[in-house]
Amino acid sequence: MLKKELVLSLIFSILIFNSLAQSWNLQTGNLLYEGYSYPDAIKRLEYIKDKDLDTKRKLAQAYYYTGNYEKAESYYAKVASDKQHTAEDIFNYASVLAVNKKYEQAQIQNERLAAEFPSDSRATKRMSNRNFYQNLLSEEKNILVKNLNINTKHADFGAWFLGEKIMFTSSNTSNFAKEWALNELPYLEILIANTDSVRELKNPERLFKDVEKQYNRGPATADSSGKYVIYTENIPNTKEAEILRLKLMETHKTGKVWSKPTEFAYNNKEYSTGHAAVSPEGSMLFFVSDKPGGIGKTDIYVCHRQDSAWSEPINLGNKVNTEGKEMFPFYHPSGYLFFASDGQPGLGGLDIFMIKMQGSQFAGNAVNMGKPVNTNLDDFSFVLNAEETAGYFASNREGGKGNDDIYAFEIPIPEKPKFVVGTVTDKEGTELPGTDLYLSEKNSAGADTSVSECGGYYQYEIKAEKEYTLLARTPFYYDSEVKFSLEKNQDTVIQNIVLRKIPNPSFRLTVVEKSNQIPMKDVRISIEDLTTGERRTALSSADGTLNIELTKTIKDTIRYKILLEYPDFLARELVYEQEIKDFVRYDFSAELYPVEVGTDVAVMEDVTIYFDYKKWNIRSDAEPQLEKIVSLMNANPSIELELSSHTDCRGSNDANMKLSDNRAKASADYIRKKISNPDRITGKGYGETKPVNDCDCAEHACTEEEYQANRRTEIRIVKK
């Protein structure tokens, strides 16, 4: 008994220990994650047996930040398939699939993102050109790229022109033994180096000669004079779990001495401000921030120089910024802004983009720089010399030497992207966003497809001295096709497209008096759309018509229930059904007649009822005929009818009387079951007693037509 109690006690102790260990690992892992110690966070969080969604999401992010993209993909897949997934989860899964070069699967997730979160601009940008992966992979720009000798296993990035030298950021500084938790590398420092004829960086030294520090400093930017520098730095937090914040610091050079750095006017302890880029003449300052009110995780902003101060920051808007990260801006004297983004359509990770600025506006959309500048991993911090022939960028692409490497590039033949741009409108100037566009080059198979954006705007990158055809197509408008070409010395051709609207299909109801076919004015017309449930009431015009412009299109069906009412006339209820096969007017006419005692509504409603020989059961072909009377009586709840059945003179009087009476009553019973106040209709058989001609089978030889005329059903009004 004692042994059993000891075993149970041991098991209970183990269970308590495991529970406490799980809780400790979760708490510690979360703290390490929030403190950017991703490698250590992974170790703790992987110990958790039953991982919740938040833990899986953190592991996915931690593996991504530490470069283990296969494990990141595995966890992102689990997170994106969870019922509580967000738009960010799907986007991150698509992104890591692209990083792992699984582009077809990545596009499936992009389409899923667009379907589940259609307002996400990252999805709409990717859906506007569904072939962007294939296009980027198949075309390689005429740019020569090489990895610099100065790169090491550490982080090297952020090259910037500083007079005749190059300023860059690196953690390859022997002064610092302290490692940063985020990447386990020494803290970043700003260096300057000489360049040689093949753009290698030589003899690097620190820009600032201050004492050893334990925080990151860099990247940095400078104006063309080289005397104004603004750089990014962070200061370590007092609490490990606090969020890392970045800020910008400004300094000016007098002689050979840099002034004491001062904080940028728009720094804020509540959010990060960093990755600055000053324009060459020093009139504009671009920077990156995650400040509240932005579009995405990090947005690019611009300030303008006003005397000696910077203006309030302006968000560059959704031509540049997305729900993702936009970073590392660079403004070229030609007016092009270069930046890195993971939200714009790219090959994976951060890609480098360019967009033309015209004052405070942008000409066109951001253009992916393509291969070989961009890869499936992070490519960023792009700079281009004033001559537009060479520059530098950074990447953690395969084949590099370290965490991030600096790459030099040369453009043997300077080339700028060339575009056709324009808007799609109708003849009244109404913008037509969502128009399908098909651009094809002469003598080439296939077409590039896209969709016009907000404001009806569109843009295609094209080649000079080529002939193109652009087809625009959107519902309710005629297709429009334009042909154009771009001269060699042009950068952009503007080709606005005006679409001519197809007249909407319409429905016209005409009401006439049955006896003389004269149009009837002021007939009360009540129409119910049996598809949508929409109801409308109107009066017929002087020509007896009611016109309705339809919002339906080809292959839709018009299904209307129509009630016509006019004083002293029988109301009529009709059903109109018609498939729309063309954008035309669909006409329907209806006849009304006065309500008068003695009127045979069977004649007026064209009702013909047939019975089998010597039988009185209601045949299937008789039911639609009787339904006409049901509809009439329901539309006119006060009228009373007598349904009378008649035979010809052949056969015995008694047999004919009995047969006709049975038929009349069977018909009346059918109607009686479907109307209000069933006593309003009676059925009576008259046999051969009321012929409509002289055919009496005794003194007059009858034709078959005369027999048929006497075999009839009459439905007469007996009371209004």
N, C-alpha and C positions, 0 to 999 in steps of 0.2 A: 504493500500500500504506500509506503514511504517513497519507494522508487518511482511509482507512478506519479506521485505528487511532484517529485523533483523534475521529472520529464515534462509535465505540464507547465511547471513554473519556468523551465528553460525555454519552452516553445513560446510562452507568453512574453518572456523577456525579449526574445528574438523579434517577435512581431512588433513590439513597442519600439525596439531599436531601429528596425527597418522603416517604420512609420516616421520616426523622428529624423532618420537619415534622409528620407524622401523630402520631408518638409525643409530640412536644412539645405539640401542641394538645390531645391527650387528657389528658396529665398536668396541664397548666395549667388546662384546662377543669374537671377534677375538683377541683383545689384551689380554683378560683373558686367552684364550686358548693358545696363544703363550707364556704366562707367567706361564703356567702349573697350573693355577687356574681352574681346570676342573669343580668342583661343581658350581662355580660362572659363568663360561662360559656357562654351560648348561642352567642356569636360563635365561641368556640373549638371547642365540641363540634360545631357544624354543619359545620366543616371536615373532620371525620372522614368518610372515604368509606364504609368498611364498619363501620357502627355496630353494636356488640353490644347485647345486651338492656339491660345496665346504662346504657349511654350513651343509648339511646332513652328509658329510664325517667327519667333525669335531665333530658333535654330536655323531656319531657312535664311534669315538675314545674316546671321553670324557666319554661316558657312559661305555665303556670297561675299561678304566683306573680307574674309580670309582667303578667298580664291579657290575654295573647294566647290566648284560649280556643279559637279555631279550630285554631291550630297545636297546642295542648295536646291537643285531641281527636284530631288526626291521629296524634300519637305514642302517645297512650294506646291507640288502636285497634290499633296495631302491637304494643304491649307485651302487651295482653290476648289477642291471637291467637297469641302465642308459646307453644310447648309448655311452657316453663318458667314460665308466668305464675302469680301468686299470687292469693289472695283479694283482697288490697289492689289489685292491678292491675285486676281486674274491677270492684271497687267504684269506683276512681278513674275508670274509663272511664264507668261509669254516671253518676257525679257530674258529669263534664264535659259529658256529653250533656244532663243536666238543666240545667246552667248555660247551655247553648246552646239551651235550650227544645225539645229533641228528646225529649219525654217518652215517646213510645211506644218508641223505641229504648232509652231509659234503662231502661224497665220490662223489656224483653227481657234486658238485662244483669243486672238485679236477680234475675230468675227463673233466669238462668244461675248467678249467685252462689249462690242457694239450692240449686240442683241439685248444684253441684260442692263447695260448702262449707256443708252444711246446719247446722253448729254456729255459724255466724257470726250473731250476734244482729241485725246490720243487715239481713241477708237475711230472717230470720224476722219481724222487725217489718214489713218491707215486704210480705211474703207474707200476713201476717194481715189486710191490707186492700189487695187488689190495685188498688183504684180510688183510692188516696190522692192520686195526682197530679190526677186529674179532680176529686175532691172539693175539694182545696185551690184549684184554679184556678177552679172554678165558684162558690165562695162568697167573698164579700168582707165583712169585718166593718165595722160602723158606727163607723169610726175615721177621724178627720181627720188627715192627715199633711202636714207641710210641711218643706221644706229651709230651714235657717236662714241668715240673711244673713252670719253670721260665718264660714261655711265658705269655704275657698279651695282652690287647687290642691293644698294640702298635706293631711296626714292630720289629721282632727279626729274624736275619738270619746271614749267613756268618760265621758259625763256622769254626775254624781252630786250629789245634794242635799247642800249644806253650809250648814245654817241657811237664811237667806233667799237665799243665793247658789247658783250652780251651779259645781261643780268639774269640769273636763274636761281631756283630754289632747290636745295638738296639737304638730305639727312646724312650725306657722306662727309661729315666734319669730325675730325679726330678729337676735337676739343671736348666732345660730349660723350660720356659713358651712359648717361641716363637714357632709358628707352621709353618711348610713348606706348601706352597700353593698347591703343587702337591697332597698330601694325607691328609692335615690338621692334621698332627702328628708332635710332637716335632722333632727337628733336630737329625740326627743320630750321635751316638758316638761309639767308639771302647771300649769294655769292656773285662776283663779277669775274669775267674771264676775257682774255683776248681771243680773236678768231684768226684762223689761217685761210689760205686760198681755197681749201676744200671744206670750209665751214666747221672745222673741228674747234672745240673750246680748249684753250690752253691757259695754264698758270692761274687757276681759280684762287680767289682770296675773298675774305668776308667783306661785305659792303660796309658793315658797321663794326667798329673795333671795341665794342663794349665788353663787359665782363661776362663770364659764363652764365647762362640762363637755363631755366628748366621749363620752357614753353616753346611752342612752334612760332616761327616768324617766316612769312612768305606765303604765297607769291607776292611779287612787287611789280609796279608799273611806273613808268616815267614819261614825261612829255619829251618832245624832240630836242629841247635844250639840254636835257639830262640833269637839270638843276632842281626839278621837283619830283619827288618820289612819294608814292602812297602805297603802303603794304598791309598785308593781313597778319594779324597775330592773335594768339589765344593765351590766356593766363590760366594756369591750373586751378581747378576748383578746390575749395576747402573740403567739400564732401564728395566722396568718390561717385555717388549715384547722381550727382547733379548733371544737367545737360551741358555739354560743351558749347561755349559761345565764342564767336569770332568777332573781331572788331578791326577797323581800319585806322592806321596811323599815318600822319603826314609829316614830311620833313623837307627842308629846303637846304640847298648847298650854297655856301658862300666861300669862294676860293676853293679850298680843299676840305672844308669842314662842313659837316652836316649839322643842321640845327637840332635842338632837342625835339624829339617827336611829340606831336600833339594829336589828340583824338579827333577823328572825323566828326563833323557836326551832327551827323545822323546816326552815330553809334547808339546802341540801346542795350542795357543789361538783360532785357527780356527776349531779345532775339539776336541772330547773327547778322553781321554786315562784313562782307569780304570780297575777295577776288576782283579787285578794282582794275579798271582799264581806262587810262586817260587818253583823250584824242591827241594827235601829234601837236597841235597848236595850243592845247591845254584848255579849250573852251568847253569840253564835255567830259564828264566823268561817269563811266558805267560801273556798276557794281552788282553784287549778288546778295540777296537777303531772303530769309524766311519770315520776314515781318508779317504780322497779321494783315488780312485784307488782300493778300496776293492771290495768284491764280493756282499755283502749285506748291510743291515742297520747297523749292527755291526758285525765285524769279530774278530776272535781270531788270535793273532800274537805271535811269539816267538823271544826272543833275547837270545844270548849265551854269557856267561861270558868270557871276554877276558882281562886277567890281572885284573885290578880293574874297568873296564868299561863294559858296555853292547854293544853287536854288533848291527848293523842295524836290525830293526824288519823285520821278514819274515812272510808273510801271510801263514797260515796253508793250504790254498788251498781248493778245493771243496769237498774233502773227509770229511771235518769238516764244512766249511763255506757254507752258502746258501745265497739266496737273502733276507732271513729274519734276525733274531737276533740270534747270538751265544754269550753266556755270561758265566761267572762264571767258568773258567777252574780250574782244579785240576789235578796235575801230581802225580801219585803214583810210589813208587820205583820199582814196578813190570814192569813198562814201559807203563801202561795204562793211557790214558788221559781221564778224565771225564769232561763233560761240559753240559751246558743247551742250548737248542735250540727250537725255534718255527718253524724253517724251515725244519728240518729233520722230517720224518714221526712219529707223536706222537699222544697221546690221547687228546691233547688240551692244549692251553697255552704253557708255557715252559715245556719241558720234559728233563730228564737227560739221557745222552748218554755216551757210553764208546767206545774207539777205541785204538787198540794196536799200539804203535810207535816203529819203528825199525830204529834207527838213525834218519835221516831226512825224512823217508818215513813212510807210514802207511800200516799195514798188514790187508787188508780187509776194510770193510765199518764200519761206526759208527753203534753201536747196541743200540737200545732202552732198558733201564734198566727194563722196564715193571712194572707191578703191584707187590707189593704195593708201590714201590718207586714213580712211576708216576701215576698221576690222570688226570682228565679232566681240572684241573686248573694249576696254575704255580707251578712247582717243580724245585728246583735249589740249588746252592751252596752245592754240594755234596763233602764230604771228607771221606776218608777211612783210618783206622789205618794201620800201617806197617804189622801187622799180618793178615790183610784182614778178620778180624772177626767182626768189628764194625765201626761205624762212625756216621756222622750227615748229615742232609740236611735240607733245608727250603721249606716251601710250604704254600700257602694260600688256601689249600683244605678245603672242607666242614668238619665241626666238629672241626675246630681249634678255638683258643681263640682270635685271633686278626687279624691284617692286614697281617702279615707274621709270621709264627711260626717255631721254630726249632724243628726238630724231630730227635730222636736217633734211630739207627737201629742196629740189631745184625744179624749175619749170622750163624745159628747153625752149618751148614756144609759148609765150604767155597767152593764156586763153581765159576768157571770161565766159560764163554760161550765157547763152543767148535764149531769148524767150519770145513766145507769142503770148500776149496777155489781152484781156478784154472782159467785157461783161455781157451777160445774156439778159435781154429785156424783151418785152413785147412792144408793139407799135406805140402804145401810150407811155412807154418808159418804165413800166412796172418791172422790177427786178425779178428774175426767175431762178432762185437758188434751187439746187437739186436737179438741174438739167443734165441729162446724160450727154457726154461729149466723146467723140471718137476721132482721134487724130491719126491720119495715115500719110506716110511719105510716098511720093510717086515711085512706082515700080518696086514697091516692097510689099510683102504679104503682112496681113494683120493690121491691127490698129491699137494705139495706146488709149485706154479708156480712163475717164475721170468724171467727176461730178462738180458742177458749179457750186461755189460756196455761198456763204452769207453775202447778200448784196448782188448775187448773180455773177460774182467774180470767178475767173478761171485763169490758169497759167500752165503752160507747157514749156519745157526746155527743148529747143530745136537746134538745128544746124544751119549755118549760113549757106546760101546759094543752092538750097534744095526746095523742091516744090512740094507743098503740103495741101491736103484737103481736110477740112474740119467739119464734122457733121454734128449738129445739135438736135437733140430729140427730147421731148417732154410731153406728158399727157395733155390733151386738149389743144395742142398747137401743131401746125404743120412742121415737118422736118425742114431744117435750113442747112444748106451746105455751102461753104465758102472755100475758095482756093487762094493761096498766098505763098509768098516766099520772102526770105530775109536777105538783104544785100550784105555783102562781105563786111562792109564798114559799119553795119548797124549792130546794136546790142539787143534791141527790142523792137518787135512789130506789134502794133495795137490793132486788134481785129475784133471789134464789137459785133455782136450777133443780135439781130432783131428777128424774133419769131412772130409769125402771123397766126392769130388765134383761130382755131377751127370753131365755127358756130356751134354752140351747145346743141345737143339733140333737144327737141322740144315736143310737147304734147298739145294738140289743139282739139278741143271738144266743141262740136257744133250741135245746137239744139234747134230742131225745126218742128212745126206743126205737121202731124202725120197726113192730114187730109189734103193740104195744099203745098207742103214743103217750104213754107215761108219761115225764115229765121225768127226765133222767139227771143225777145229782149227781156232782161230782168228775171230770167229763170234762176231760182236759188239752186246753186250747185254745191253739194258737199262731197268732198273727195277724201278718202282715207288711203294712204299708201300702205298696202298690206305687207310690204317688206320692212319699212322703218317704223310704222305706226303713226307717222305724221298725218295730221288732219288739217284741212283748209276748207273755207267756205267763201264763195264769191257769187256775184250775179253775172249772168251772161251779158255781153255787150250788145250794141244795136244790131250787129250782124249775127247774133245768136251764138257767139263763140266765147270760149275761155281758153287762154293760152298760158302754158306753164313751161318755163325754161328748166330743163332737167339738169341735175348734177351727176347724172349717171354717165357711164361710158360704154364702149363696145363690149358686148357679151353680158352686160347687165340686163335685167328684165324689169319692165314697167308692170306693176301689178296694182291696179287701182280698183277700189269699190266706190261707185258713184251713185249718189242719190239726187234725183232731179225733182223739184217741187215748183208748182205754179198754180195760182188761184184758179179753181174750177176745172183743173185738169188732173188726170190721174198721175200721182207721183210714180216715179219708176226708179228701181234700184238695179244697177248694172255692174258687171265686173269686166274690166278691160285688162288684158294681159298681152304683152308684146316684148320679144327679145330685141334689144338694140343691136342692129347690125351695121349702122352707119350714123354719121352725125347729120341727121336730117330731121324733118318734122314728121311726127306720127299723128295722123288724123283719125278721129273717131266721131261718128255722128249718132245722135239719138233722137227719137221721135216721141212727141207727147200728143195726147188727144184728150178732148173734153170728157169729163165724167158725166155721163147721161144715162138715165134709166133706159134699159133696153139695148144698150151697146153690147155687141158680142166681142168680148175681150179676147176670145180665142182667135178671131180674125185679126184683131188689132195687134195681138202679140205673136201672130203666126204660130199658133199652137195646133199641132196635129197629133192625135193619139191613136195608135193602132193596137188592135187586140188579135190574139190568135183565133182561129175559126171556132165559133161556138163557145169561146171562153171569155172570162172577164178579169182574170188576174192581170196586174200591172206589169207589163214587160219592161225590160231594162231600157229599151229605147224610148219608152214613154215617160220615164222618170224625169229626164231633162226638160221635157215639154211641160210636165206638171210643175216643175220647179219654177218655171216662169210665172205661173199663177201664184205660187207660194210667195215669191218675191214681190209680186204686185200687191197682194193682200197685206203683206207685212209693211209695205211702204204706204198703204192706204188703210189704216186700221178702222175706218168707219164704213167702208163699202160692204155690201152684201151681194153675193152672187148665187145664181142657180146654174148648176152644171147639168146639162141635159144631153142624153144620148139618143140617137135616132138610127133606124135601120132602113133598108130599102124594102120594097113590097114583097120580095120573095120569101117563101116560108109562111108558116101560120101566124096569124095575128098574136095569139097567146104566146107562142115561142118568141116572137120578136119583141113583144112587150117585156117579157121576163128577162130576156138577154140584155136588152138595152137598159133596163132598170138596174140590173146587177152591175153592168159596166159603169153607169153613172154613179152609183153609190160607191163602187170601188175607187173610182177616180176622186170623188169628193172626200172619201175617208183618208186617202193618201194626203190630200191637201190639209184636211182638218187637223191632222196630227202635228202640223208644222206651223200653224198660225195662232195668233192670239184670238181669243173668243171664237172657238171652233164652230159655233152655231151660225157664223156668218155665211157659210156655204152649205148648200143642200144639193143632193144629187137625185135626179129623177129621169126615168126612162119613158120615152114616148113611142117606142116601137116604130111602126110605119105610119103613124097617124098624122104626122106633120111633114109631108114631102115638100120640097122646095120647087118641084116641077110637076108636070102632068103624068109622070111615070107612076101608074097605079096597078100594073100587072094585069089589068082586065080589059080595058078599052083602048089602051095605048101601048104600042110596041116601044119598049125602052132600049136605049143604047147603054153600053157599059158605063159611059161617062155620066149618064143620068142616074143610074144605080149608085155610082160612087158619090155623086152630089148629095144624095139622100142619106148615105151612110156617113154620118157626121157627129161631131161633138160641139155643142154650143155652150158658151159660158157667158151668160148675160148678167148685166148689172140690174139688180132688182131694187136696190136702195143705195143712195149716195152716202 
